Amino acid sequence: MSLKVALFGITRDIVGTSVIELPAPAPATVGELLAEMRKQYPALGELRSCAVAVNNEYATHDHPLRTTDEIALIPPVAGG
Amino acid sequence: MTPHLSITDQPVDVASALAAVQTDAAGAVNAFIGTVRNQSGGRPVRRLHYESYDSMALTQLGHVVAQAYEKWPMLQEVAVVHRKGTLELGDVAVVVAVATPHRAESFAACQFIIDTLKQVVTIWKREEYEDGTEWVAAHP
């Protein structure tokens, strides 16, 4: 299975696209996804933080990922 | 008491946000209005670019407001409007308006909502300077 990950703000600048597709075998959990993304794009590891959202909610590292999930990297927010 | 929450690429209408929270049950309306400042850490800022992950931002904003209703059960009405896109100096970036029976809770609830919004709502800010741009808070 492959996964699509939406990118915003500085993560989109780092990766160079607003959606990245991770081919099979795709990461099974949020933690694996972060590790894989940081391996491919070391600049992600230099951010103050980088969370993962699954279906519009912040997800913990052990959260499982499914192909039907809406997944996004969430760099440090700065609203207001 | 359904909160009025929106993220818009149009100029924020502060008067509409205030009108949205108006209710006969409230003796206090409190609003925070965030505007674009001309400097950041001593560095002149020309304009700001806000980017939003709208669906998640509205979901998280809903959680923030739900927490406010739990903390202040007397809270009557809430409106939050956040701008996205390119903003010039002086433009309104965000308005938070709350209505409560008495003033003390209106200050507290309004501050809680804007402070928590800044921590969890998926909106990003890129400052534009004379010699480039930078994503705010991205790096330690």
Backbone of each chain as ProteinMPNN parsed JSONL, in Angstrom:
{"seq_chain_A": "MSLKVALFGITRDIVGTSVIELPAPAPATVGELLAEMRKQYPALGELRSCAVAVNNEYATHDHPLRTTDEIALIPPVAGG", "coords_chain_A": {"N_chain_A": [[0.834, -1.195, 0.0], [0.397, 2.315, -0.638], [1.036, 5.655, 0.576], [-0.388, 8.91, 0.807], [0.859, 12.077, 1.599], [0.138, 15.199, 2.862], [1.613, 18.436, 2.605], [2.617, 21.353, 4.314], [3.409, 24.872, 4.685], [6.703, 25.326, 5.833], [7.439, 22.688, 5.489], [6.506, 22.004, 2.996], [8.099, 23.614, 1.422], [10.592, 22.437, 1.95], [10.311, 19.801, 0.989], [9.41, 20.28, -1.543], [7.006, 19.985, -2.829], [3.389, 19.885, -2.65], [2.031, 17.618, -2.013], [3.127, 14.411, -1.192], [3.764, 11.152, -2.372], [4.19, 8.163, -0.796], [5.636, 5.216, -1.722], [4.69, 1.681, -1.695], [6.606, -0.616, 0.317], [4.701, 1.179, 2.52], [5.1, 3.413, 5.382], [3.902, 2.106, 8.489], [3.061, 3.296, 10.755], [2.646, 6.499, 12.466], [5.074, 7.222, 13.664], [6.925, 5.743, 12.14], [6.512, 6.923, 9.69], [7.43, 9.555, 10.138], [10.125, 9.011, 10.65], [10.936, 7.956, 8.188], [10.436, 10.141, 6.479], [12.219, 12.009, 7.538], [14.577, 10.757, 6.983], [14.653, 10.838, 4.205], [14.479, 13.575, 3.81], [16.511, 15.393, 5.355], [16.427, 18.026, 6.357], [13.998, 18.319, 7.56], [14.359, 17.375, 10.097], [15.572, 19.44, 11.355], [13.718, 21.224, 12.162], [11.815, 23.046, 14.645], [9.711, 21.549, 15.6], [7.83, 18.747, 14.378], [4.836, 17.617, 13.681], [2.396, 15.02, 13.075], [-0.606, 14.837, 11.344], [-3.61, 13.02, 11.36], [-6.443, 12.566, 9.633], [-7.317, 15.185, 10.29], [-6.687, 15.429, 12.982], [-4.24, 15.73, 15.584], [-1.761, 13.228, 15.795], [-0.433, 10.477, 17.677], [2.846, 8.871, 17.951], [2.531, 6.09, 17.787], [0.28, 5.735, 16.332], [-1.63, 4.014, 13.932], [-1.386, 3.91, 10.307], [-3.503, 4.259, 7.479], [-4.344, 3.645, 4.03], [-6.534, 5.108, 3.308], [-6.571, 7.235, 4.993], [-6.43, 10.78, 5.712], [-3.526, 12.336, 5.624], [-1.061, 14.458, 7.065], [1.903, 16.456, 7.3], [2.789, 18.49, 10.023], [4.312, 21.314, 10.558], [5.818, 23.683, 12.95], [3.175, 25.652, 14.156], [1.831, 28.949, 13.497], [-0.273, 30.786, 13.891], [-2.57, 33.572, 14.407]], "CA_chain_A": [[0.0, 0.0, 0.0], [1.136, 3.573, -0.642], [0.392, 6.698, 1.373], [-0.218, 10.299, 0.373], [1.068, 12.956, 2.748], [0.031, 16.616, 2.499], [2.701, 19.229, 3.188], [2.264, 22.771, 4.455], [4.428, 25.781, 5.208], [8.107, 25.056, 5.541], [7.648, 21.297, 5.045], [6.297, 21.991, 1.545], [9.315, 24.183, 0.83], [11.689, 21.471, 2.077], [10.092, 18.634, 0.126], [9.296, 20.804, -2.9], [5.706, 19.662, -3.406], [2.362, 20.003, -1.609], [1.62, 16.253, -1.648], [4.121, 13.413, -1.566], [3.234, 9.797, -2.28], [5.199, 7.2, -0.351], [5.262, 3.938, -2.338], [4.718, 0.478, -0.854], [5.846, -0.721, 1.56], [4.609, 2.491, 3.174], [5.186, 3.364, 6.843], [2.677, 1.579, 9.1], [2.651, 4.162, 11.871], [3.09, 7.89, 12.424], [6.501, 7.24, 13.996], [7.674, 5.24, 10.976], [6.395, 7.944, 8.641], [8.342, 10.652, 10.467], [11.496, 8.528, 10.477], [11.178, 7.827, 6.748], [10.499, 11.486, 5.895], [13.455, 12.665, 7.992], [15.69, 10.108, 6.277], [14.667, 11.367, 2.826], [14.624, 15.043, 3.837], [17.124, 15.68, 6.663], [16.082, 19.373, 6.838], [12.808, 18.21, 8.42], [14.843, 17.129, 11.454], [16.089, 20.689, 11.937], [12.602, 22.071, 12.584], [11.519, 23.092, 16.079], [8.868, 20.373, 15.815], [7.098, 18.327, 13.186], [3.795, 16.674, 14.089], [1.662, 14.388, 11.98], [-2.06, 14.85, 11.524], [-4.376, 11.977, 10.68], [-7.864, 12.953, 9.565], [-7.508, 16.498, 10.929], [-6.346, 15.415, 14.401], [-2.849, 15.405, 15.89], [-1.663, 11.786, 16.045], [0.757, 10.04, 18.413], [3.776, 8.097, 17.124], [2.107, 4.692, 17.581], [-0.987, 5.739, 15.58], [-1.491, 3.301, 12.654], [-1.761, 4.659, 9.096], [-4.214, 3.509, 6.435], [-4.297, 4.356, 2.734], [-7.693, 5.998, 3.193], [-6.431, 8.368, 5.914], [-5.898, 12.069, 5.254], [-2.309, 12.469, 6.432], [-0.328, 15.703, 6.776], [2.964, 16.9, 8.206], [2.422, 19.767, 10.646], [5.444, 22.037, 11.145], [5.368, 24.596, 14.008], [2.118, 26.553, 13.694], [2.099, 30.357, 13.838], [-1.465, 31.6, 13.626], [-2.775, 34.698, 15.308]], "C_chain_A": [[0.874, 1.252, 0.0], [0.335, 4.603, 0.153], [0.616, 8.051, 0.729], [-0.116, 11.179, 1.618], [1.026, 14.401, 2.27], [1.085, 17.417, 3.268], [2.3, 20.697, 3.199], [3.468, 23.569, 4.929], [5.824, 25.336, 4.822], [8.333, 23.61, 5.1], [7.423, 21.186, 3.534], [7.523, 22.564, 0.833], [10.456, 23.172, 0.838], [11.537, 20.327, 1.085], [9.923, 19.061, -1.336], [8.0, 20.464, -3.599], [4.666, 19.726, -2.295], [1.78, 18.642, -1.209], [2.715, 15.298, -2.089], [3.483, 12.041, -1.412], [4.38, 8.871, -1.894], [4.793, 5.829, -0.876], [5.307, 2.785, -1.333], [6.153, -0.054, -0.795], [5.872, 0.601, 2.31], [4.711, 2.331, 4.685], [3.845, 2.945, 7.442], [2.169, 2.464, 10.225], [3.166, 5.582, 11.646], [4.596, 7.987, 12.692], [7.366, 6.791, 12.827], [7.647, 6.254, 9.842], [7.388, 9.084, 8.892], [9.794, 10.23, 10.233], [11.858, 8.455, 8.993], [11.323, 9.21, 6.096], [11.8, 12.193, 6.285], [14.672, 12.046, 7.312], [15.817, 10.682, 4.862], [14.953, 12.866, 2.776], [15.184, 15.464, 5.199], [16.756, 17.064, 7.216], [14.832, 19.349, 7.725], [13.216, 18.022, 9.879], [15.368, 18.378, 12.134], [14.976, 21.615, 12.422], [12.413, 22.001, 14.091], [10.643, 21.892, 16.467], [8.265, 19.991, 14.476], [6.116, 17.25, 13.623], [3.197, 16.037, 12.842], [0.179, 14.447, 12.321], [-2.672, 13.706, 10.741], [-5.847, 12.365, 10.778], [-8.177, 14.176, 10.434], [-7.262, 16.523, 12.441], [-4.853, 15.117, 14.558], [-2.768, 13.934, 16.299], [-0.36, 11.453, 16.774], [1.59, 9.108, 17.536], [3.307, 6.67, 16.841], [0.803, 4.593, 16.777], [-0.798, 5.027, 14.234], [-1.965, 4.144, 11.469], [-2.443, 3.743, 8.088], [-4.217, 4.338, 5.152], [-5.436, 5.363, 2.596], [-7.589, 7.22, 4.108], [-5.988, 9.631, 5.182], [-4.732, 12.402, 6.185], [-1.593, 13.768, 6.05], [0.806, 15.883, 7.775], [2.58, 18.284, 8.72], [3.666, 20.397, 11.273], [4.919, 23.022, 12.19], [4.341, 25.605, 13.49], [2.406, 27.971, 14.185], [0.913, 31.23, 13.461], [-1.534, 32.767, 14.579], [-1.997, 35.92, 14.885]], "O_chain_A": [[1.964, 1.252, 0.571], [-0.867, 4.451, 0.372], [1.682, 8.313, 0.17], [-0.897, 11.044, 2.56], [1.784, 14.788, 1.381], [1.402, 17.117, 4.419], [1.728, 21.216, 2.24], [4.415, 23.024, 5.495], [6.102, 25.014, 3.667], [9.312, 23.326, 4.41], [8.066, 20.376, 2.866], [7.934, 22.07, -0.217], [11.199, 23.056, -0.137], [12.497, 19.93, 0.424], [10.249, 18.306, -2.253], [7.883, 20.628, -4.814], [5.017, 19.632, -1.119], [1.11, 18.531, -0.182], [3.181, 15.364, -3.226], [2.755, 11.788, -0.452], [5.403, 8.805, -2.575], [3.728, 5.323, -0.522], [5.893, 2.908, -0.257], [6.865, 0.053, -1.794], [6.937, 1.087, 2.691], [4.444, 1.254, 5.219], [2.787, 3.366, 6.975], [1.0, 2.396, 10.606], [3.994, 5.836, 10.772], [5.304, 8.744, 12.027], [8.411, 7.382, 12.553], [8.631, 6.425, 9.123], [8.093, 9.52, 7.982], [10.592, 10.994, 9.689], [12.955, 8.846, 8.594], [12.211, 9.426, 5.272], [12.407, 12.886, 5.469], [15.676, 12.721, 7.09], [16.914, 10.971, 4.384], [15.577, 13.364, 1.839], [14.428, 15.847, 6.091], [16.772, 17.255, 8.432], [14.629, 20.247, 8.542], [12.509, 18.455, 10.789], [15.588, 18.386, 13.345], [15.243, 22.659, 13.017], [12.799, 21.024, 14.733], [10.821, 21.302, 17.532], [8.195, 20.806, 13.557], [6.506, 16.115, 13.9], [3.457, 16.459, 11.715], [-0.23, 14.145, 13.442], [-2.297, 13.453, 9.596], [-6.41, 12.476, 11.867], [-9.146, 14.201, 11.193], [-7.584, 17.506, 13.108], [-4.273, 14.36, 13.78], [-3.607, 13.451, 17.059], [0.679, 12.065, 16.524], [1.116, 8.616, 16.513], [3.632, 6.1, 15.799], [0.283, 3.496, 16.567], [0.097, 5.39, 13.471], [-2.845, 4.992, 11.618], [-2.022, 2.606, 7.872], [-4.108, 5.564, 5.185], [-5.322, 6.345, 1.864], [-8.408, 8.134, 4.021], [-5.276, 9.573, 4.18], [-4.92, 12.708, 7.362], [-1.524, 14.132, 4.876], [0.687, 15.512, 8.942], [2.112, 19.136, 7.965], [4.034, 20.051, 12.395], [3.706, 23.19, 12.316], [4.592, 26.319, 12.519], [3.13, 28.168, 15.161], [1.06, 32.263, 12.808], [-0.676, 32.937, 15.446], [-2.067, 36.956, 15.547]]}, "seq_chain_B": "MTPHLSITDQPVDVASALAAVQTDAAGAVNAFIGTVRNQSGGRPVRRLHYESYDSMALTQLGHVVAQAYEKWPMLQEVAVVHRKGTLELGDVAVVVAVATPHRAESFAACQFIIDTLKQVVTIWKREEYEDGTEWVAAHP", "coords_chain_B": {"N_chain_B": [[-25.832, 28.762, 20.418], [-23.864, 27.885, 18.844], [-20.573, 28.13, 17.786], [-19.149, 30.773, 15.783], [-17.057, 30.196, 13.352], [-14.403, 30.865, 11.175], [-12.197, 30.78, 8.316], [-10.65, 32.881, 6.18], [-9.949, 34.322, 2.947], [-10.517, 36.851, 2.526], [-10.719, 40.348, 3.54], [-10.929, 40.732, 7.093], [-13.972, 41.13, 8.72], [-14.517, 42.941, 11.318], [-16.666, 44.133, 12.635], [-18.785, 42.47, 11.927], [-18.074, 40.137, 13.256], [-18.308, 40.948, 15.888], [-21.023, 41.534, 15.955], [-21.993, 38.999, 15.584], [-21.689, 37.715, 18.015], [-23.348, 39.016, 19.662], [-25.808, 39.023, 22.146], [-28.782, 39.0, 24.096], [-28.44, 37.865, 26.555], [-25.944, 38.404, 27.424], [-23.763, 40.56, 29.2], [-21.337, 41.445, 28.594], [-19.058, 41.913, 25.994], [-16.131, 40.79, 24.596], [-13.227, 41.385, 22.743], [-10.429, 40.255, 20.866], [-8.138, 41.599, 18.666], [-5.955, 40.826, 16.23], [-3.282, 42.283, 14.52], [-1.261, 43.185, 11.629], [2.073, 43.765, 12.162], [4.822, 46.142, 11.882], [7.373, 45.217, 12.296], [9.581, 42.56, 13.347], [11.132, 41.153, 15.947], [12.877, 43.292, 15.807], [13.493, 43.407, 13.169], [12.602, 44.882, 10.144], [9.365, 44.364, 8.815], [7.689, 43.712, 5.827], [5.308, 42.645, 4.748], [2.878, 40.029, 5.433], [2.456, 36.521, 4.898], [-0.037, 34.259, 5.156], [-0.69, 30.839, 5.58], [-3.024, 28.192, 5.466], [-4.204, 25.079, 6.725], [-7.076, 24.326, 6.067], [-9.297, 22.517, 6.77], [-8.356, 21.084, 8.977], [-7.604, 23.196, 10.622], [-10.078, 24.37, 11.231], [-11.261, 22.232, 12.551], [-9.553, 21.971, 14.802], [-9.842, 24.489, 15.905], [-12.491, 24.333, 16.643], [-12.229, 22.466, 18.724], [-10.774, 24.026, 20.548], [-12.578, 26.06, 21.179], [-14.598, 24.49, 22.285], [-13.295, 23.608, 24.582], [-13.103, 26.053, 25.892], [-15.814, 26.552, 26.434], [-16.189, 24.521, 28.274], [-14.511, 25.306, 30.358], [-15.551, 27.797, 31.051], [-18.576, 27.805, 31.775], [-20.543, 29.703, 31.633], [-20.153, 31.037, 29.335], [-21.409, 32.601, 26.487], [-21.566, 33.292, 23.576], [-19.341, 32.754, 20.79], [-17.025, 33.962, 18.431], [-14.689, 33.426, 15.883], [-12.495, 34.607, 13.548], [-10.149, 34.043, 11.099], [-7.678, 35.292, 9.011], [-6.275, 34.409, 5.81], [-3.661, 34.106, 3.314], [-2.125, 36.909, 1.608], [-1.167, 39.595, 3.637], [-1.182, 43.038, 4.361], [0.657, 45.644, 6.117], [-0.938, 46.563, 9.134], [-3.302, 45.295, 8.466], [-6.051, 43.231, 9.555], [-5.416, 40.217, 11.097], [-6.548, 38.289, 12.686], [-9.586, 37.846, 14.505], [-10.995, 37.432, 17.653], [-13.932, 37.008, 19.322], [-15.963, 37.151, 22.178], [-18.878, 36.522, 24.162], [-20.172, 37.052, 27.331], [-21.977, 36.803, 30.507], [-20.821, 38.499, 32.481], [-17.943, 40.734, 32.875], [-15.377, 39.697, 33.731], [-15.068, 36.965, 33.037], [-15.213, 37.242, 30.335], [-12.823, 38.459, 29.518], [-10.998, 36.454, 30.318], [-11.815, 34.144, 28.874], [-11.55, 35.004, 26.25], [-8.785, 35.491, 26.087], [-7.832, 32.904, 26.596], [-8.75, 31.553, 24.309], [-7.401, 32.849, 22.12], [-4.726, 32.435, 22.879], [-4.531, 29.622, 22.931], [-5.304, 28.962, 20.366], [-3.052, 29.881, 18.957], [-1.269, 27.911, 19.578], [-2.215, 25.452, 18.575], [-3.768, 25.593, 16.215], [-3.811, 24.973, 12.758], [-2.237, 26.991, 11.098], [0.048, 28.858, 9.256], [2.725, 31.236, 9.221], [4.436, 33.402, 7.146], [6.955, 35.651, 7.142], [7.654, 38.592, 5.336], [10.526, 40.242, 4.376], [12.714, 42.997, 3.539], [14.805, 41.736, 2.287], [14.127, 39.092, 1.757], [12.27, 36.098, 2.837], [10.746, 34.387, 5.642], [9.664, 31.487, 7.417], [7.72, 31.771, 10.246], [8.715, 30.834, 13.509], [9.583, 28.34, 12.758], [12.121, 27.201, 13.086], [14.368, 26.214, 15.804]], "CA_chain_B": [[-24.497, 28.914, 20.963], [-22.877, 27.343, 17.905], [-19.583, 29.178, 17.521], [-18.983, 31.241, 14.406], [-15.637, 30.01, 13.082], [-14.103, 30.867, 9.747], [-10.879, 31.134, 7.811], [-11.052, 33.567, 4.951], [-8.911, 35.064, 2.22], [-11.041, 38.213, 2.376], [-10.497, 41.169, 4.737], [-11.738, 40.339, 8.243], [-14.988, 42.108, 9.079], [-14.568, 42.923, 12.781], [-18.027, 44.488, 13.072], [-19.641, 41.278, 11.781], [-17.734, 39.196, 14.326], [-18.913, 41.478, 17.12], [-22.475, 41.371, 15.837], [-22.309, 37.566, 15.66], [-21.722, 37.249, 19.408], [-24.307, 39.825, 20.42], [-26.969, 38.303, 22.666], [-29.38, 39.711, 25.236], [-28.029, 37.193, 27.791], [-24.574, 38.802, 27.752], [-23.506, 41.953, 29.537], [-19.956, 41.747, 28.21], [-18.476, 41.396, 24.749], [-14.7, 41.054, 24.623], [-12.641, 40.994, 21.464], [-9.013, 40.428, 20.588], [-7.917, 41.814, 17.235], [-4.533, 40.724, 15.902], [-3.009, 43.011, 13.286], [0.086, 42.999, 11.066], [3.014, 44.732, 12.732], [5.846, 46.506, 10.884], [8.692, 44.66, 12.597], [9.583, 41.309, 14.09], [12.444, 41.023, 16.561], [13.718, 44.397, 15.381], [13.683, 43.355, 11.716], [11.417, 45.446, 9.48], [8.507, 43.432, 8.074], [6.948, 44.406, 4.755], [3.949, 42.08, 4.743], [2.816, 38.647, 5.911], [1.73, 35.545, 4.093], [-0.579, 33.195, 6.002], [-1.162, 29.634, 4.901], [-3.884, 27.435, 6.384], [-4.752, 23.751, 6.41], [-8.399, 24.772, 6.507], [-10.18, 21.547, 7.427], [-7.81, 20.789, 10.311], [-7.641, 24.429, 11.409], [-11.441, 24.531, 11.751], [-11.468, 21.156, 13.534], [-8.833, 22.301, 16.031], [-10.489, 25.678, 16.457], [-13.694, 23.816, 17.305], [-11.806, 21.884, 20.005], [-10.372, 25.117, 21.437], [-13.79, 26.724, 21.658], [-15.282, 23.535, 23.172], [-12.581, 23.685, 25.874], [-13.489, 27.31, 26.532], [-17.163, 26.364, 26.978], [-16.073, 23.675, 29.471], [-13.884, 26.074, 31.445], [-16.431, 28.911, 31.428], [-19.915, 27.355, 31.348], [-21.432, 30.851, 31.398], [-19.813, 31.589, 28.016], [-22.607, 32.596, 25.646], [-21.306, 33.181, 22.133], [-17.941, 32.889, 20.387], [-16.737, 34.081, 16.994], [-13.265, 33.52, 15.548], [-12.253, 34.721, 12.104], [-8.715, 34.153, 10.821], [-7.385, 35.6, 7.606], [-5.149, 33.722, 5.176], [-3.212, 34.812, 2.117], [-1.16, 37.992, 1.818], [-1.681, 40.709, 4.439], [-0.333, 44.232, 4.415], [0.779, 46.247, 7.447], [-2.189, 47.104, 9.66], [-4.454, 44.43, 8.193], [-6.473, 42.355, 10.654], [-5.099, 38.805, 10.83], [-7.473, 37.425, 13.438], [-10.437, 38.437, 15.542], [-11.675, 36.514, 18.573], [-14.942, 37.755, 20.071], [-16.756, 36.304, 23.071], [-19.909, 37.205, 24.942], [-20.457, 36.399, 28.619], [-22.835, 37.657, 31.319], [-20.035, 39.521, 33.179], [-16.724, 41.028, 32.122], [-14.17, 38.958, 34.099], [-14.97, 35.745, 32.232], [-15.044, 37.58, 28.912], [-11.38, 38.632, 29.301], [-10.312, 35.177, 30.485], [-12.152, 33.228, 27.782], [-10.985, 35.545, 25.012], [-7.345, 35.243, 26.12], [-7.607, 31.465, 26.45], [-8.979, 31.14, 22.915], [-6.328, 33.298, 21.229], [-3.467, 31.785, 23.265], [-4.554, 28.207, 22.546], [-5.315, 28.99, 18.893], [-1.678, 30.04, 18.47], [-0.515, 26.68, 19.829], [-2.707, 24.213, 17.936], [-4.509, 25.738, 14.952], [-2.856, 24.758, 11.662], [-2.033, 28.165, 10.256], [1.478, 29.192, 9.235], [2.964, 32.646, 8.887], [5.727, 33.67, 6.515], [7.218, 37.089, 7.16], [8.409, 39.083, 4.175], [11.426, 41.351, 4.695], [13.281, 43.651, 2.358], [15.786, 40.872, 1.624], [13.752, 37.677, 1.746], [11.126, 35.69, 3.656], [11.043, 33.349, 6.627], [8.517, 30.911, 8.128], [7.822, 32.135, 11.663], [8.774, 29.778, 14.547], [9.884, 27.027, 12.18], [13.377, 26.643, 13.602], [14.633, 26.551, 17.205]], "C_chain_B": [[-23.459, 28.228, 20.076], [-21.861, 28.425, 17.579], [-19.49, 29.529, 16.039], [-17.497, 31.2, 14.092], [-15.395, 30.076, 11.588], [-12.663, 31.257, 9.467], [-11.13, 31.682, 6.411], [-9.866, 34.231, 4.264], [-9.373, 36.495, 1.931], [-10.739, 39.028, 3.635], [-11.46, 40.785, 5.863], [-12.695, 41.48, 8.6], [-15.203, 42.05, 10.594], [-15.992, 43.201, 13.277], [-18.962, 43.285, 12.973], [-19.375, 40.275, 12.886], [-18.36, 39.651, 15.643], [-20.429, 41.281, 17.1], [-22.871, 39.911, 16.027], [-22.403, 37.065, 17.093], [-22.737, 38.016, 20.256], [-25.499, 38.98, 20.86], [-27.486, 39.037, 23.892], [-28.952, 39.107, 26.571], [-26.647, 37.639, 28.256], [-24.485, 40.277, 28.096], [-22.108, 42.375, 29.153], [-19.621, 41.114, 26.87], [-17.018, 41.792, 24.778], [-14.116, 40.576, 23.313], [-11.137, 41.197, 21.483], [-8.877, 40.574, 19.073], [-6.425, 41.801, 16.987], [-4.278, 41.379, 14.559], [-1.557, 42.822, 12.851], [0.983, 44.151, 11.494], [4.177, 44.95, 11.761], [7.246, 45.987, 11.204], [8.544, 43.371, 13.392], [10.984, 41.1, 14.633], [13.415, 42.088, 16.081], [13.954, 44.437, 13.872], [12.431, 43.893, 11.018], [10.666, 44.393, 8.655], [7.695, 44.218, 7.05], [5.5, 43.949, 4.686], [4.028, 40.648, 5.228], [2.045, 37.788, 4.929], [1.277, 34.426, 5.032], [-1.049, 32.047, 5.128], [-1.957, 28.818, 5.906], [-4.19, 26.052, 5.825], [-6.184, 23.833, 6.931], [-9.191, 23.738, 7.308], [-9.679, 21.232, 8.833], [-7.865, 22.028, 11.198], [-9.033, 24.618, 12.023], [-11.769, 23.456, 12.782], [-10.824, 21.52, 14.862], [-9.43, 23.535, 16.714], [-11.766, 25.282, 17.209], [-13.358, 23.205, 18.655], [-11.475, 22.98, 21.016], [-11.611, 25.782, 22.037], [-14.577, 25.796, 22.592], [-14.629, 23.526, 24.55], [-12.967, 24.956, 26.627], [-14.89, 27.196, 27.147], [-17.136, 25.49, 28.224], [-15.527, 24.472, 30.648], [-14.778, 27.2, 31.956], [-17.849, 28.579, 30.967], [-20.878, 28.521, 31.077], [-21.176, 31.513, 30.037], [-21.028, 31.478, 27.097], [-22.268, 32.354, 24.182], [-19.825, 33.398, 21.851], [-17.877, 33.058, 18.872], [-15.223, 34.191, 16.825], [-13.151, 33.572, 14.031], [-10.753, 34.899, 11.913], [-8.518, 34.353, 9.323], [-6.279, 34.692, 7.106], [-4.803, 34.466, 3.891], [-2.243, 35.918, 2.487], [-1.805, 39.162, 2.541], [-0.666, 41.835, 4.472], [-0.29, 44.753, 5.851], [-0.562, 46.836, 7.875], [-3.41, 46.247, 9.391], [-4.781, 43.586, 9.424], [-6.208, 40.905, 10.254], [-6.095, 37.883, 11.513], [-8.342, 38.277, 14.342], [-11.073, 37.3, 16.329], [-12.668, 37.361, 19.358], [-15.75, 36.785, 20.914], [-17.785, 37.162, 23.787], [-20.206, 36.382, 26.182], [-21.362, 37.324, 29.437], [-22.057, 38.804, 31.968], [-18.639, 39.627, 32.577], [-15.533, 40.125, 32.45], [-13.992, 37.723, 33.223], [-14.753, 36.07, 30.76], [-13.568, 37.788, 28.586], [-10.677, 37.281, 29.301], [-10.568, 34.25, 29.297], [-11.536, 33.694, 26.47], [-9.476, 35.261, 24.966], [-7.031, 33.761, 25.941], [-7.73, 31.051, 24.983], [-7.835, 31.606, 22.013], [-5.009, 32.61, 21.582], [-3.422, 30.337, 22.776], [-4.589, 28.06, 21.031], [-3.88, 29.016, 18.361], [-0.854, 28.768, 18.64], [-0.946, 25.514, 18.948], [-3.354, 24.392, 16.562], [-3.525, 25.783, 13.775], [-2.872, 25.91, 10.653], [-0.563, 28.529, 10.382], [1.666, 30.598, 8.7], [4.357, 32.789, 8.3], [5.901, 35.185, 6.483], [8.037, 37.47, 5.94], [9.212, 40.312, 4.597], [11.931, 41.972, 3.392], [14.146, 42.669, 1.55], [15.408, 39.391, 1.687], [12.552, 37.391, 2.628], [11.558, 34.577, 4.606], [9.753, 32.831, 7.246], [8.698, 31.142, 9.62], [7.786, 30.885, 12.548], [9.195, 28.412, 14.023], [11.114, 26.377, 12.805], [13.613, 27.046, 15.051], [15.47, 27.826, 17.31]], "O_chain_B": [[-22.321, 28.013, 20.493], [-22.231, 29.515, 17.144], [-19.723, 28.692, 15.167], [-16.751, 32.08, 14.521], [-16.095, 29.423, 10.814], [-12.009, 31.95, 10.246], [-11.744, 31.024, 5.571], [-8.905, 34.646, 4.912], [-8.722, 37.243, 1.201], [-10.524, 38.446, 4.698], [-12.644, 40.545, 5.629], [-12.286, 42.63, 8.761], [-15.966, 41.222, 11.092], [-16.459, 42.572, 14.227], [-19.829, 43.097, 13.827], [-20.295, 39.639, 13.4], [-18.876, 38.839, 16.412], [-21.033, 40.907, 18.105], [-23.94, 39.612, 16.558], [-23.115, 36.098, 17.366], [-22.952, 37.696, 21.425], [-26.123, 38.303, 20.043], [-26.708, 39.629, 24.641], [-29.082, 39.754, 27.61], [-26.222, 37.293, 29.359], [-25.039, 41.132, 27.405], [-21.724, 43.527, 29.358], [-19.87, 39.93, 26.645], [-16.685, 42.964, 24.958], [-14.458, 39.499, 22.824], [-10.632, 42.172, 22.038], [-9.424, 39.783, 18.305], [-5.704, 42.669, 17.479], [-4.958, 41.085, 13.576], [-0.727, 42.351, 13.628], [0.707, 45.322, 11.237], [4.488, 44.091, 10.937], [8.197, 46.276, 10.479], [7.517, 43.127, 14.025], [11.924, 40.893, 13.865], [14.614, 41.841, 15.958], [14.543, 45.387, 13.357], [11.326, 43.414, 11.271], [11.27, 43.634, 7.897], [7.097, 45.247, 7.364], [4.583, 44.763, 4.58], [5.119, 40.109, 5.414], [1.132, 38.239, 4.238], [2.102, 33.733, 5.628], [-1.702, 32.235, 4.101], [-1.595, 28.761, 7.081], [-4.404, 25.877, 4.626], [-6.471, 23.465, 8.07], [-9.695, 24.037, 8.39], [-10.47, 21.125, 9.77], [-8.143, 21.923, 12.393], [-9.154, 24.983, 13.192], [-12.464, 23.719, 13.764], [-11.446, 21.401, 15.918], [-9.508, 23.606, 17.94], [-12.074, 25.828, 18.269], [-14.095, 23.389, 19.623], [-11.841, 22.888, 22.188], [-11.68, 26.031, 23.24], [-15.157, 26.255, 23.576], [-15.317, 23.447, 25.567], [-13.135, 24.939, 27.846], [-15.126, 27.686, 28.252], [-17.947, 25.674, 29.131], [-16.0, 24.346, 31.778], [-14.766, 27.521, 33.144], [-18.277, 29.015, 29.898], [-21.888, 28.361, 30.39], [-21.892, 32.433, 29.641], [-21.606, 30.401, 26.944], [-22.641, 31.327, 23.615], [-19.142, 34.126, 22.572], [-18.586, 32.38, 18.129], [-14.561, 34.95, 17.532], [-13.647, 32.693, 13.325], [-10.153, 35.801, 12.497], [-9.119, 33.667, 8.497], [-5.435, 34.251, 7.886], [-5.548, 35.335, 3.438], [-1.615, 35.879, 3.545], [-2.849, 39.665, 2.125], [0.539, 41.614, 4.593], [-1.096, 44.354, 6.692], [-1.236, 47.513, 7.099], [-4.451, 46.444, 10.018], [-3.904, 43.27, 10.228], [-6.695, 40.424, 9.231], [-6.444, 36.827, 10.984], [-7.901, 39.294, 14.876], [-11.61, 36.347, 15.766], [-12.274, 38.337, 19.995], [-16.172, 35.731, 20.437], [-17.591, 38.36, 23.992], [-20.457, 35.179, 26.103], [-21.502, 38.501, 29.104], [-22.538, 39.936, 32.014], [-18.197, 38.731, 31.858], [-14.748, 39.807, 31.556], [-12.896, 37.462, 32.725], [-14.178, 35.27, 30.021], [-13.095, 37.363, 27.532], [-9.871, 36.986, 28.419], [-9.635, 33.638, 28.775], [-11.059, 32.884, 25.675], [-8.952, 34.841, 23.934], [-6.093, 33.396, 25.232], [-6.907, 30.287, 24.479], [-7.343, 30.815, 21.208], [-4.25, 32.239, 20.686], [-2.398, 29.879, 22.269], [-3.979, 27.147, 20.475], [-3.534, 28.277, 17.439], [0.137, 28.565, 17.938], [-0.12, 24.668, 18.606], [-3.472, 23.42, 15.815], [-2.544, 26.527, 13.794], [-3.419, 25.821, 9.554], [0.001, 28.511, 11.476], [0.904, 31.087, 7.866], [5.34, 32.345, 8.893], [5.105, 35.905, 5.88], [8.98, 36.777, 5.559], [8.661, 41.289, 5.104], [11.604, 41.515, 2.297], [14.22, 42.744, 0.323], [16.287, 38.53, 1.671], [11.892, 38.311, 3.112], [12.582, 33.923, 4.409], [8.854, 33.608, 7.566], [9.716, 30.753, 10.193], [6.948, 30.001, 12.367], [9.167, 27.429, 14.764], [11.149, 25.167, 13.025], [13.128, 28.087, 15.494], [15.792, 28.264, 18.415]]}, "name": "protein", "num_of_chains": 2, "seq": "MSLKVALFGITRDIVGTSVIELPAPAPATVGELLAEMRKQYPALGELRSCAVAVNNEYATHDHPLRTTDEIALIPPVAGGMTPHLSITDQPVDVASALAAVQTDAAGAVNAFIGTVRNQSGGRPVRRLHYESYDSMALTQLGHVVAQAYEKWPMLQEVAVVHRKGTLELGDVAVVVAVATPHRAESFAACQFIIDTLKQVVTIWKREEYEDGTEWVAAHP"}
